[in-house]
Amino acid sequence: MSSGGSSWGFRIDKSTVQTFLYAVWGLVLIYLLLSLVLAYLVQEYPRKPYDDAPDWGRVTDTMIPAVEGGRLEVWRVEPESPSRGIVVLAHGWGRNRGRMVRRGRIFGRWGFTVVMHSARDHGRSSPRRFMNAARMAEDIESVLQWVGEPVLLYGHSAGAGAAIIAAWRRPEKVKLLFLEACYADSREALLSLYRWFNRFFGIAFGRMIVFWMNLFYRNRLRDVSPAKLAPSIRPPVMIIHGAQDRRFPLEFALRLKACFPPERSALFVAANARHSESSLDPGYPAAVRAFIDRHSGVSARTENAP
């Protein structure tokens, strides 16, 4: 054992310790910078427009004003018979108004006027960096203002998160609220989405990306979470969820349902549906129609409706 050394027979050189610490701090800095870049990239995730168009009723294809000087592309589809009311359908992240045509067709068959728009930075609507559910809610509010009367509001995925924000901000504009493939907590939803995309990516970078996003949005992610807003929502709410949804597991829907008064909310679970497939479930039309009939006072029944 050498004198002046450690009791284990070796000496720790000061320069070696400094080099090690510099290396550790360098790796931490690289990780932080990489996670910051990823936080930007996930919000610019490539859009996947859905190629579908209305094939019923009288179609108006137009552009309407949005906030910050933007423009939104909108379809308004009027039924051939007198309208039973207006349904506004909001698509999810990365999609466009075409994604909601399949659902709109069902409401159109029941005699409703159907309005579908593309959020900013989606479809042919105006570009807008750093879109999120709160900004998608602003676009829904622009559509509600353009429609000019209370509506049935239906959102899918991120569009559902936006729809509940819009209903919370403008309760006088919404008669019924439909939330398909929604989530309860914004942070939890983002982490689940990242793990679904890639498990390593979600585990290694998910929490740090959410940290940057929450910082960027001034610590408001939890404030606009559907579970936080649910107790303040006035209109009756129907939650629609696929039991096989891997992006937002069914547990999210069950937790969100518990946040609403039971007498003013309903849950429909599509047993074999994934994230975007609930409207394909055989029981979907009847469940949605029964909810409308029960709460709106406007029958959705037509002679030929299933």
PEPECOR-V231798 format. One record per run of one state. SS is the DSSP state (h for helix, s for strand, l for the rest). FROM is the first residue (numbers start at 1). TO is the last residue. If there is no record, write none. Layout:
SS|FROM|TO + SS|FROM|TO
This chain:
l|1|13 + h|14|43 + l|44|57 + s|58|65 + l|66|66 + h|67|69 + l|70|70 + s|71|78 + l|79|85 + s|86|90 + l|91|96 + h|97|109 + l|110|112 + s|113|117 + l|118|132 + h|133|147 + l|148|150 + s|151|156 + l|157|157 + h|158|169 + l|170|170 + h|171|173 + s|174|180 + l|181|185 + h|186|197 + l|198|198 + h|199|216 + l|217|225 + h|226|230 + l|231|235 + s|236|242 + l|243|249 + h|250|257 + l|258|261 + h|262|264 + s|265|270 + l|271|277 + h|278|280 + l|281|283 + h|284|295 + l|296|306
